[in-house]
Amino acid sequence: MNKKVAFYTLGCKLNYSETSSIGRLFNNAGFDTVDFTDTPNVYVINTCSVTENADKKCKKIVKEALKINPAAFITIVGCYAQLKPKEIAEIPGVDMVLGAAEKFQLVDHITDLTKKPKAVVLNQPVSEANQFIPSYSFGDRTRTFLKVQDGCDYSCTFCTIPLARGGSRSDTIENVIVQAKEIAASGVKEIVLTGVNLGDFGIRNGQREDRFFDLVKALDEVEGIDRIRISSIEPNLLSDDIIAFVAASKRFVPHFHIPLQSGSNKILGLMRRRYKRELYTERVSKIKELMPHCCIGVDVIVGFPGETREDFVDTYNFLNDLDVSYLHVFTYSERENTPAAEMSGIVPGSTRADRSKMLHILSDKKRRAFYETQIGKTDEVLFEGDLKEGFMHGFTRNYVKVKAKYDPILVNELKTVHLTAISPDGDVEITESEEILVH
């Protein structure tokens, strides 16, 4: 009987890169990777624990997996597995729980595929997760998520990631270049650099040996990759040198995602963020000075303890005035063993929801305003293989999402297009066969 494994990934791009690497280990051991519904012998669920909702999703996925194959061997890995292994072990049907230091030895730990009366838990202290394990996603023909950094030495009061992934550590530049060349040889045209604290790249064995800027310069010389995208970088680590280099780069695209979390300096202080909003303004201004067409995304948290109405209005107005392109809005949720969970000034759930809704509306306005500045321009689009109601999508270098009638010959192709209009309801229309409209 063929051994089959299926994966389900929750959370960030880093998790997706690691899931692919674990998948290759299974393939090398003789397993076929199949779809979730294809009655696999093994399910691997790679979890996130950024929000309470992610924890609940894990339980639901286990339940759905057991409906498909009640005899399947179910393993849980990832951040939730490191933080709450005993809680996961109590979920009916779970057979194995692996922490951060064990997840890449998953295949070795599965000695047989019989269901267990009680889940096996292998979970060392997070301090043991001190080795960097290279990973990159595979299977998406247009882009690959390449992990170059893991862990975090910061101490933001709301965050569990240092507890789930350990301290900051990185690959070597030489190893990253080897992986980038492997990715290029596979036909992938875009690399997205990922990490927990990407801008902190360069720490190995507790010592800083390189800088993220050194990696950026080295990757820009790799032949065969058309685009390199920086997934997310802290504002205090995004230097003028990096911004200027990207502006003149052959391969790095004009798109930055820069976490803000709050536009109130009071709240930034309570969060123990390593900057004030004035620095954030400087970073955005510098980017727009050198790359007026650059897309800038922003992470922001609403409902943090102590956030008054005035603090939220401060954040809203700050973002409204800022020349950014879209927001990723997170509603604060209490996480065990974090300082924020013990803080006073709890914001009611209904108020958190209202504030989140306001920022989501603002994000829609920001995105549309940014897209409007691109109308009439000609740009290069990398088309993806998705098919929805007869249409496919792609992205320009500066992350404008475009839509065209599905054509299989366009998949994973770079095409120069003219951006002509945005429909009133946000849908995309094509007026002529060679014109592709902004989404």
Summary of the structure (lengths in Angstrom):
residues: 439
radius of gyration: 22.2
end to end distance: 46.2
largest distance: 63.4
contacts: 1478
relative contact order: 0.08
helix: 37%
strand: 23%
